[in-house]
């Protein structure tokens, strides 16, 4: 089946292709070797702690937040 990207860079999947409902979550990855976009369904009641643990960027490496309010720019 061939899908076409619209002007807002959206793909519309026909209901006959995949049993999905509005609000379902998918993980999208681009495979440069195959030149393909791969979608994987994420469980509705996913354990977000495990999702955050699987993140490739360690939370210890994030910069600390500033405690001061941002200064207004004069135009």
MOQUI-V298791 format. One record per residue. N is the residue number from 0. RES is the residue in one small letter. PSI is psi in whole degrees, 0 to 359 (none if undefined). OMEGA is omega as a letter, one per 30 degrees, with the letter a starting at -180 (none if undefined). D_FIRST is the distance of its C-alpha to the first C-alpha in Angstrom with 1 decimal. Layout:
# MOQUI-V298791
((N RES PSI OMEGA D_FIRST) (N RES PSI OMEGA D_FIRST))
This chain:
# MOQUI-V298791
((0 x 136 l 0.0) (1 x 128 l 3.8) (2 x 149 a 6.6) (3 x 134 l 10.1) (4 x 132 a 13.3) (5 x 183 a 16.0) (6 x 335 l 19.7) (7 x 16 l 20.6) (8 x 41 l 18.0) (9 x 146 l 16.0) (10 x 139 l 12.4) (11 x 121 a 11.8) (12 x 130 l 9.8) (13 x 147 a 9.6) (14 x 332 a 12.4) (15 x 341 a 10.9) (16 x 317 a 8.6) (17 x 133 l 11.9) (18 x 98 a 15.5) (19 x 158 l 16.9) (20 x 156 l 19.7) (21 x 135 a 21.1) (22 x 351 l 23.2) (23 x 147 a 21.3) (24 x 139 l 21.7) (25 x 147 l 19.3) (26 x 128 a 20.4) (27 x 133 l 18.3) (28 x 145 l 19.2) (29 x 127 l 18.4) (30 x 104 a 18.8) (31 x 332 l 20.4) (32 x 319 a 20.7) (33 x 351 a 17.0) (34 x 53 a 16.1) (35 x 149 l 13.7) (36 x 129 a 14.0) (37 x 127 l 14.6) (38 x 133 l 15.2) (39 x 132 a 17.9) (40 x 138 l 19.3) (41 x 135 a 23.0) (42 x 144 a 25.4) (43 x 319 a 26.9) (44 x 50 a 30.4) (45 x 147 l 29.9) (46 x 102 a 33.2) (47 x 340 l 33.3) (48 x 317 l 36.3) (49 x 325 l 34.3) (50 x 316 l 31.5) (51 x 325 l 34.3) (52 x 329 l 35.9) (53 x 355 a 32.7) (54 x 133 a 32.7) (55 x 342 a 33.5) (56 x 122 l 36.1) (57 x 141 a 39.3) (58 x 340 l 40.7) (59 x 338 a 44.1) (60 x 355 a 42.9) (61 x 142 l 42.1) (62 x 150 l 44.8) (63 x 153 a 47.2) (64 x 149 l 47.2) (65 x 145 l 49.9) (66 x 345 a 52.4) (67 x 155 l 53.5) (68 x 152 l 51.9) (69 x 145 l 50.3) (70 x 141 l 52.7) (71 x 140 l 52.2) (72 x 138 l 51.8) (73 x 126 a 54.3) (74 x none none 52.8))
